[in-house]
Amino acid sequence: MGHKKNASTEIGDSPAVLSKNMDPFPEKFLPIFIQNQFRTKIELPTKERYPNAQGKCAIITGSNTGLGFESARQLLALGLPHLIMAVRSLEKGNEAAKVLRDANPAAKIDVWKLDMESYDSIQAFADKCHKELERLDIAILNAGLSPLSFSTCSTGHEKTMQVNHFGTALLAVLLLPCLKSKAGGIDLPCLTIVNSVTAHLCKFPNRNERPLLASFDDTKIIAFDPQERYGVSKLINQLFIVKLADLVNPDNVIINMVDPGLTKGTSLGRDVKGPLSFALKGFLGVAGRPAERGSATYVNAVLGHGKDSHGSFLMNCKNAPLACWFYTDGSQLTDLVWNETLQEFKFTNVEEIIQSMQ
């Protein structure tokens, strides 16, 4: 494809410090939350700031609603000519695609089936990318779940862990060769995984269980707490992605993670009912960012950084510390999560893919 160069970091900024080399967040997180949600305003993307969307092809998972849909809208407005909407429901995906097509008649917008609860669906989606796409520059893995009750899916895993970690990790690895071989232009391809600062806040009481990941599937080992489970699923995936980035040459594919901040107008709390739903809406109404501001962090992650963000966790459009667990138990936990996840994926060629990306 010819030589590619690193996209710019923030305009005028010096090279950023990678997240893993930063000091951890302070123990008291409330001041950071207040700073993030009440004193920080994320800039909306413009063509002047991000001229490098033009000519590219992007995949966004979970792009029929919320932050995924809004980030798709923003990238198309920047001149993105080809969008792949990866969605669980083709009917809902096509409804969302019609809105985007009406606003962007010159763009090619495809709706492809992707069920993050199914390994077969994830593999089929990746195969379709390899076979049918002539170009792929950007992948935003946005699909996520936060169910209120415990349930498992066809893989045998609890749904939160399946979608937020196992499914996301598998799709991330399977898309790497496609990004490496099909990216065009001078910018490096970028794989952005949506993560969360809740990874820093989880209590992780089952961290000493062995095997670790299987313990999340048994309520006799660890009780199911929806808020805790969401945070720890993001932590587990964060540890995996940091290790993956260490093994992937950023000259092949840039890998980063992004936290959109607490955002209103998403479907993440769709299972909340009754008085709790009113309380959540009230809290988000006061503290939540508008979806357009949250999704602007996605656009920034894929277009505004480059190699200076490789393996890093982006918060407020800047490299930020990883979860506290990385700095206290990182070596042990990362190797454990990595090895158990690769063991889970032994039915695929993920290890060969990772070796090919070094």
N, C-alpha and C positions, 0 to 999 in steps of 0.2 A: 504493500500500500504506500510505500515511500516513508520518509522520515516524518514523524509527528513531533510537535513541540508541546511543552507544557502550557496549558491555559493559564491565564494570569490569576494571581491571588486577588484579594481586594485591591482595587485600583490605588496605586501609590503606597501600598503596604510593603513592609519588608517581609522576607520569608517567615512563615508561621512556625511556631513550636508544635511538634506533633503531640497529640493528646497523651500518649503513653509516657512522654517525657515531662509532663506538667506535674505540678503539685496537686494533690487531690482537693476536692471541694472541702470547705471548712465543715466542721461537725454540725454547726447550726445552719440549716438550709433555708430557714424562713427569709432571711434578708436577700438571699439569691432569688427566691421565688418572687418576692416583692419587686426586686430590680427587673427581673425578666418580664413579669406580667403587667406592671404598672408604670415602669420608667423606661422601657425599651420599646421603640416603635420600629418594626421591620419595614424597610423600604420596599415598595412595590417594584417589580422588574420593569425596565424600559428597554427599548431597542438600543438606546445610546449606551446603556450600562452593560447590556448583554447582546451584542450584535452576533454572537457565535451560535445562536440557535438555528439560523438559516442554513438550509441544506441538509440538516440532520434528520435522523430517524430515532424515535424514542419509544420505549415500552414503559407504561405505567400500570402497575397492578392495582386492583381495587379502584379503578378510575371512573366508575359510574356515579360515585357520590363523594361528598365531603372534600377532604384535602386532595385526594387523588384527582377528582374531577376538576377542582379549581386549579391545580398545578398543570393539568392538561390544557385548560383554557388559557392559562398564562403563557405556556410554551408556544401554543399556536398563535397567540397574539404577537409573540416575538418573531414569528416567521417560520416556525417549525413546519416543514412540508409534509411529514409523514408521522402519524401517531398510531401506535398499537395499544388499544384499550384491552387489558387483560382482566376479564371479569368472570365471576362465578355464574351469573345469570345473563345469558345472551339477550333475553328480552329487555332487562333493565339496562344492559350495556348499549343496546341499539337505541333505546329512548334517550339516553344521555348523549350518544354519538350524534343524534339528529340535532340536538341543541348546538353542539360544537360545529357540526357541518354547516348549519344555517349561518353561524357567525364567521366561519372560515371556509367559504366555498372552494377556494383554490387548494386546500389541504386534502391529503389522502388520509382518511381516518378509518382504520380497521378495528373490528371488534372480535376478539378471539377468546375462546373458552379457557378458563383456568380455575381449577378448584384446588386451593392450597391444602385441603384436607386429604387429598388423594395423590400418592406418589405417581400413579399411572398418568393422571392429568398433568402433573408437573413435567414429567418426562415427555409426554406428547407435545406439550406447549414448547418446550426447548427444542425438540426435534423439528417442529414446524418453523421455528425461527431459523434454524440452520438450513432448512430446505427451501423456504419461500422468501426470505428476506435477502435483498441484494446489499442492504446497508443497515447497520445498527450502531449508533453512537452513544445512546443513553439508555439506562434501565433504572427505573425508580421502583423499588420493591416496597410498596406502601400498604399492601393488604395486611390487616391485623384484626385480632379479635379480643374482646374482653367480656366473655360470658359471665353471668351471675351464678350459674350452677355448674356442678361437675358433670361432664359427659365425655365419652371417648368417641373417636371416629374410626374409620376403616383400618387405619394403621395400628390401632391399639393404644394410641396416645391420647391423653387429655387434650381437648380441642385448643385451648390457649397455647399450650406448648407446641402442638402440632403446627398451627398456623404461624405463630410468632417466632418459633425457632426452627423446627425440623423442616417444614415446607419452605420457609424463607432461605435457610441454609442450603438446601438442595438446589433450589432454583438459582441462587446466586452462583454456585459453582458451575452448574450446567450452562449458564449464559456466558461464562467467561470466554470460551473459545470463539463464540459468535461475535462478541464485542471486539475481541482481539483481531479477528480476521476480516470483519465486515465494516469496521469504522472507516470513514473517509475524511478527506480534508487534512488540516494540519494539527487539529486538536486531538488529544488523547481521549479514547472512550472512557466513560465514567459509569460505574455501578454504585448507586446510592441506596442504602438500606435505611428505612425509617426506624429509628430507635426511640428511646425515651429516657429522660432524666429520672424516671421512676426506677430505673435499674440501680440507681445510686441509693434509693430510699428503701428498697425491700429489705426484710429482716433475714430471709434465707435460712430458716431453721433446720432444713434437711441437708445442709451443705456437707455434713459428714456421712451421709448415707452412701453405701456402695452396693450396687451401681447407683450412680447419682440420678441420671435422667429417668430411669425406670421408676424411681420413687415418686415422681410427680403423677404417675398413673394409678396410684394406690392410696385411697383416702385413709387406710389403716396406718399408713406410714406418715403421711402428712395431710392434715385437714385442709380442705379447699377453702381458701379465702380469695374472692375475686380480685380485690385490689392488690394483695400480695402476689397472686399468681401472675397478673399482668406485668408487674414490675420485675419479678424474677425471670419471666420468659424473655423479657428484653435484656436482662443481665446475661443470661445464658447465651443468647444470640450475639450480644456485644462481645463476649469473650471469644466466641467462635470467629467472628468477623475480624477481630484484631489479629488473631493467629493466621487467618486466611490472607490478610493483607501482608503480613510478614513474609509469606511464601509466594506472593504474586509480585512480579516486577512491575512497578508503576509505569514503566515505559510500554508495558503491554496493556494494562487496564488500571485505571485509578479506582480504588475502592474507598468509600467513606460512609459514615453514618450521619443521620441528621435527626435532631429533636425539633419538632415544629412548635413546641411550647403548648401550654394548655389552650385549647382552641374550641370555640363554640361553632355549632353548625356542622359537626361531624356525626357519623353514625356509630361511633365507638360505644356510646352508652345506650344503644337502641333497646337493650333488654331491660333497662331500668323502667319500672312501672310505679303507678300510684304516687303517694306523697314524696317518695324518694326522687321520683322523676322531676317533680316540681322544684324540690330542693336543689337538685343537680342543675337544672336549667337556670335557677336563680343565681347559683354560684358562678356558673359559666357566664351568665349575663354580666356579672360584675368583674370577674377576673379573667375571663377567656378572651383570647385574641379573635378577631374576625378571621374566617377561613381564608380570605385572600391574603392576610398577613402571614398566617401559618404556612400556607402553601408557597409563599414567596421564599421561604427557607429551603424548600425543595429545589426551586429554580436556581437559587444561589449555590446549593451544594453541587449541582451538576454542571453549572456554567461559570461559577465565580471563583474557583479555586485552582484545581489542578493537582499536581503532585504534592504540594504543600499540605494537602488534606488527606493524603493516602493513609488509611488505617485509623483516621481520627474521627472523633465525635464532634459534630458541629452543633453549636447552640448559639442562637442569635447571630447566625451567619459567620461565626468565628470558631476556630478550634477551641474546644473546652475539655476539661478533665474527663476521664472515663469514670465509671462507677467506683466507689471507694473499695469495693471488693477486689478490683484489679491491683490496687496498690498494697493491700494487706495479704491477700491469699492468691494473687494473680497467677503465679507460676504453677502452683498445684491445680487450681481450679481450671485454668485455661487448658492445660494438658489433659485433664480429666474430661472436660466438655468436648475437646477436640477428638480425643480417641473414641469416646463413646458415640459421638455423632458420626464419625467415619465408619464405625462398626455398624451403625444403623443403616448406612448407605452402601453396605458391601454388595448389594444387588446391582450397583451401578459402577461406572468407571471413574468415580470422582477423584480417586487418588492419582490416576494417570492424568486427568485433566489438570489437577493442581501442579503436578510435576512439569507439565508442558508450559505452565505460565511463569516459571521461575526465570 
